[in-house]
Amino acid sequence: MASSGMVYIVGAGPGGLDSLTCRARELLQQAEAVVYDALVDHRLLDLLSPRCETFAMGKRGGQPSLCQADINQLLVDLCQQNRRVVRLKSGDPFIFGRVGSELQALQQANCYFEVVPGLSTALAAPLLAGIPLTDPVWSHGFAVVSAHDPDLLDWEGLARIPTLVVLMGAQHLDDIGRRLHTHGCRGDLPVAIIRWAAQAHQQIWEGSLLSIGRVVKGEELAPCVMVFGEVVKLRHYLRATATAAIAATLPLAGKTVLITRSQDQASPFAQLLQAQGARVLELPALEIGPPSDWQPLDQAIAGLEHFHWLILTSANGVTSFLDRLLSQGKDLRALASLKIAVVGRKTAAVLKQRGLQADFIPPDFIADALIDRFPPPLIGQQLLFPRVESGGRDLLVQGLAARGARVIEVAAYESRCPAGIDRVALAALENHQVDVVTFASSKTVTHTSQMLAQAVGPDWLELFRGVAIAAIGPQTAATCRQVLGRVDLEPLEYTLDALTGAIVAWANASLG
């Protein structure tokens, strides 16, 4: 008997929301479980319902992955639980997506499924690099192959095709060049390698069949798309034309902005900046994890009826508190007698996504405003404040207590410094490719300085020479001045939209 569940095999495209199909977006928003591979852009997971369960499969060459048989069984099990399941794959699932065994397993288990196509990286990567795969003069056709096992390919035939696109060939670049040259391709045949196509940290290298190995020596290439053919020569002309057109309309075109952020959170801020034409790199500077002890929070949840207000000052606070509430066998009805105060639009938005409406949001999006404008009466009121375990400010607690409230602080999560720094972001700073670096909290400032000091040494501050430093609010700006010696951009309103506007205004002023 067939399950009433459904599995959707969905192509995610090369990365980000821009290349996601409307059908894929709809399915992700409705999914009850998502099974995804390592190459899938994690920003897509922002589309999921908070109640959607996610399963990371790995499936990247040379790294730990769940075996295919276990993935097949997982899909069957989820479907037989009568759930809407999305199997999310990078690019298009039928172009080297290895979905045959998954579909066969679903068929054998009488599970319903649907395949949703995606934009293949084989097509999108050359396009986004400005390389046309066909041209009336240079290329009347092209071939796409996987070089996972070069011995399986007909290199004599491939050498006669005007344009060759190679996937999964990062570990075999020298072998590919040797085989093509042996079968008649010129040594000066143009070659382009595109790493992390469509991502903010996309990299492109160019060379010839005989020189490309030297060009990329010592570089991490995977995941990449390789293009062999005369059409690579057209990239410079097409890119120059496109850049001129973009520069005429978008204020941040040609600017690179480095965002410091939480390690496990995608950044909507990046989308705001990209919409203004910026190239965006992201530097994880916060690692969110559980507190060292859940007991104080669990005790507070058990006694919610004794509190008058719940105070939430961050998206992490909302998520951590509500997740723990559910884990303790309660639901949102347990909060019925509480009023909720939040700091910041993002915090309020995350709360709303979880089905709750804030009763009070101060007009200025900082904790200080919560003290000044908190609705009376406060005398005799008991306030529950789930917060970060260490490093948070005490001003809010002291200020509310001074107005007569009793504030119960409990650790709901901890934010730590990541063990190592992102290599792409570090390389961009070292090569002076960053125009602006942004900080949305004091901890991102201190953690970034710690990681840079560990990676570079005592002269790490030199990496910020010529880089504009942008802070979202006065407390973060104060930390920038203390740690970095200055702050260059600070919006009047403490929101990501306002910070984007401040960066745009800075860019326009620099042109004048």
ChimeraX attribute file (.defattr): number of C-alpha atoms within 10 A of each C-alpha:
attribute: neighborCount
match mode: 1-to-1
recipient: residues
	/A:1	6
	/A:2	11
	/A:3	17
	/A:4	14
	/A:5	18
	/A:6	23
	/A:7	26
	/A:8	21
	/A:9	25
	/A:10	28
	/A:11	27
	/A:12	31
	/A:13	27
	/A:14	28
	/A:15	24
	/A:16	18
	/A:17	18
	/A:18	10
	/A:19	16
	/A:20	20
	/A:21	17
	/A:22	9
	/A:23	12
	/A:24	22
	/A:25	17
	/A:26	12
	/A:27	19
	/A:28	25
	/A:29	16
	/A:30	16
	/A:31	24
	/A:32	20
	/A:33	23
	/A:34	24
	/A:35	19
	/A:36	23
	/A:37	20
	/A:38	17
	/A:39	18
	/A:40	21
	/A:41	21
	/A:42	16
	/A:43	15
	/A:44	18
	/A:45	19
	/A:46	15
	/A:47	15
	/A:48	20
	/A:49	16
	/A:50	16
	/A:51	11
	/A:52	16
	/A:53	13
	/A:54	16
	/A:55	13
	/A:56	14
	/A:57	17
	/A:58	16
	/A:59	17
	/A:60	14
	/A:61	14
	/A:62	6
	/A:63	8
	/A:64	10
	/A:65	15
	/A:66	12
	/A:67	11
	/A:68	15
	/A:69	11
	/A:70	12
	/A:71	19
	/A:72	17
	/A:73	15
	/A:74	15
	/A:75	25
	/A:76	26
	/A:77	17
	/A:78	21
	/A:79	26
	/A:80	19
	/A:81	14
	/A:82	15
	/A:83	17
	/A:84	21
	/A:85	28
	/A:86	29
	/A:87	25
	/A:88	27
	/A:89	27
	/A:90	23
	/A:91	27
	/A:92	23
	/A:93	24
	/A:94	18
	/A:95	19
	/A:96	13
	/A:97	12
	/A:98	12
	/A:99	18
	/A:100	10
	/A:101	13
	/A:102	20
	/A:103	21
	/A:104	13
	/A:105	18
	/A:106	20
	/A:107	14
	/A:108	9
	/A:109	17
	/A:110	16
	/A:111	24
	/A:112	18
	/A:113	18
	/A:114	12
	/A:115	17
	/A:116	20
	/A:117	21
	/A:118	25
	/A:119	21
	/A:120	20
	/A:121	24
	/A:122	24
	/A:123	17
	/A:124	20
	/A:125	26
	/A:126	23
	/A:127	15
	/A:128	16
	/A:129	21
	/A:130	21
	/A:131	25
	/A:132	19
	/A:133	25
	/A:134	15
	/A:135	15
	/A:136	7
	/A:137	8
	/A:138	17
	/A:139	16
	/A:140	12
	/A:141	13
	/A:142	16
	/A:143	14
	/A:144	17
	/A:145	17
	/A:146	16
	/A:147	20
	/A:148	16
	/A:149	10
	/A:150	15
	/A:151	8
	/A:152	9
	/A:153	13
	/A:154	10
	/A:155	17
	/A:156	15
	/A:157	10
	/A:158	19
	/A:159	20
	/A:160	13
	/A:161	16
	/A:162	20
	/A:163	26
	/A:164	20
	/A:165	22
	/A:166	22
	/A:167	20
	/A:168	21
	/A:169	22
	/A:170	21
	/A:171	14
	/A:172	14
	/A:173	19
	/A:174	16
	/A:175	13
	/A:176	18
	/A:177	21
	/A:178	15
	/A:179	17
	/A:180	21
	/A:181	19
	/A:182	14
	/A:183	14
	/A:184	12
	/A:185	21
	/A:186	14
	/A:187	15
	/A:188	15
	/A:189	20
	/A:190	20
	/A:191	24
	/A:192	25
	/A:193	25
	/A:194	22
	/A:195	21
	/A:196	21
	/A:197	24
	/A:198	22
	/A:199	15
	/A:200	19
	/A:201	15
	/A:202	18
	/A:203	16
	/A:204	17
	/A:205	14
	/A:206	18
	/A:207	19
	/A:208	20
	/A:209	24
	/A:210	18
	/A:211	17
	/A:212	20
	/A:213	15
	/A:214	11
	/A:215	13
	/A:216	16
	/A:217	9
	/A:218	8
	/A:219	8
	/A:220	11
	/A:221	21
	/A:222	16
	/A:223	16
	/A:224	23
	/A:225	27
	/A:226	24
	/A:227	27
	/A:228	26
	/A:229	25
	/A:230	20
	/A:231	24
	/A:232	24
	/A:233	18
	/A:234	14
	/A:235	18
	/A:236	13
	/A:237	11
	/A:238	14
	/A:239	15
	/A:240	11
	/A:241	12
	/A:242	12
	/A:243	12
	/A:244	11
	/A:245	12
	/A:246	15
	/A:247	13
	/A:248	9
	/A:249	11
	/A:250	15
	/A:251	21
	/A:252	24
	/A:253	21
	/A:254	14
	/A:255	18
	/A:256	21
	/A:257	26
	/A:258	26
	/A:259	24
	/A:260	24
	/A:261	23
	/A:262	22
	/A:263	17
	/A:264	13
	/A:265	16
	/A:266	17
	/A:267	16
	/A:268	12
	/A:269	16
	/A:270	20
	/A:271	15
	/A:272	17
	/A:273	26
	/A:274	18
	/A:275	13
	/A:276	19
	/A:277	20
	/A:278	23
	/A:279	22
	/A:280	25
	/A:281	20
	/A:282	22
	/A:283	22
	/A:284	22
	/A:285	29
	/A:286	23
	/A:287	17
	/A:288	19
	/A:289	15
	/A:290	14
	/A:291	19
	/A:292	11
	/A:293	13
	/A:294	14
	/A:295	12
	/A:296	15
	/A:297	24
	/A:298	17
	/A:299	11
	/A:300	19
	/A:301	21
	/A:302	14
	/A:303	11
	/A:304	17
	/A:305	13
	/A:306	15
	/A:307	20
	/A:308	17
	/A:309	21
	/A:310	21
	/A:311	23
	/A:312	25
	/A:313	23
	/A:314	21
	/A:315	19
	/A:316	23
	/A:317	24
	/A:318	21
	/A:319	19
	/A:320	22
	/A:321	23
	/A:322	19
	/A:323	17
	/A:324	17
	/A:325	20
	/A:326	12
	/A:327	11
	/A:328	12
	/A:329	7
	/A:330	15
	/A:331	13
	/A:332	12
	/A:333	7
	/A:334	15
	/A:335	19
	/A:336	9
	/A:337	13
	/A:338	17
	/A:339	16
	/A:340	21
	/A:341	24
	/A:342	27
	/A:343	24
	/A:344	21
	/A:345	19
	/A:346	16
	/A:347	23
	/A:348	25
	/A:349	15
	/A:350	19
	/A:351	22
	/A:352	12
	/A:353	12
	/A:354	17
	/A:355	10
	/A:356	14
	/A:357	16
	/A:358	18
	/A:359	14
	/A:360	17
	/A:361	20
	/A:362	20
	/A:363	13
	/A:364	17
	/A:365	20
	/A:366	21
	/A:367	20
	/A:368	15
	/A:369	15
	/A:370	23
	/A:371	19
	/A:372	13
	/A:373	13
	/A:374	15
	/A:375	12
	/A:376	8
	/A:377	10
	/A:378	18
	/A:379	13
	/A:380	11
	/A:381	17
	/A:382	18
	/A:383	25
	/A:384	23
	/A:385	24
	/A:386	25
	/A:387	24
	/A:388	24
	/A:389	18
	/A:390	12
	/A:391	11
	/A:392	12
	/A:393	11
	/A:394	8
	/A:395	12
	/A:396	20
	/A:397	18
	/A:398	14
	/A:399	17
	/A:400	20
	/A:401	18
	/A:402	13
	/A:403	17
	/A:404	14
	/A:405	18
	/A:406	19
	/A:407	21
	/A:408	17
	/A:409	18
	/A:410	22
	/A:411	22
	/A:412	28
	/A:413	24
	/A:414	20
	/A:415	22
	/A:416	19
	/A:417	20
	/A:418	18
	/A:419	10
	/A:420	13
	/A:421	19
	/A:422	14
	/A:423	11
	/A:424	15
	/A:425	21
	/A:426	18
	/A:427	12
	/A:428	17
	/A:429	20
	/A:430	15
	/A:431	10
	/A:432	14
	/A:433	15
	/A:434	24
	/A:435	21
	/A:436	22
	/A:437	22
	/A:438	25
	/A:439	24
	/A:440	22
	/A:441	20
	/A:442	21
	/A:443	21
	/A:444	26
	/A:445	24
	/A:446	17
	/A:447	20
	/A:448	21
	/A:449	17
	/A:450	18
	/A:451	20
	/A:452	18
	/A:453	14
	/A:454	14
	/A:455	14
	/A:456	14
	/A:457	11
	/A:458	10
	/A:459	9
	/A:460	17
	/A:461	15
	/A:462	12
	/A:463	17
	/A:464	17
	/A:465	10
	/A:466	11
	/A:467	18
	/A:468	18
	/A:469	22
	/A:470	26
	/A:471	26
	/A:472	25
	/A:473	22
	/A:474	16
	/A:475	15
	/A:476	21
	/A:477	25
	/A:478	16
	/A:479	21
	/A:480	23
	/A:481	14
	/A:482	13
	/A:483	14
	/A:484	16
	/A:485	10
	/A:486	15
	/A:487	18
	/A:488	15
	/A:489	21
	/A:490	20
	/A:491	19
	/A:492	13
	/A:493	16
	/A:494	19
	/A:495	20
	/A:496	19
	/A:497	14
	/A:498	15
	/A:499	26
	/A:500	21
	/A:501	16
	/A:502	20
	/A:503	25
	/A:504	19
	/A:505	14
	/A:506	17
	/A:507	17
	/A:508	12
	/A:509	9
	/A:510	8
	/A:511	7
	/A:512	5
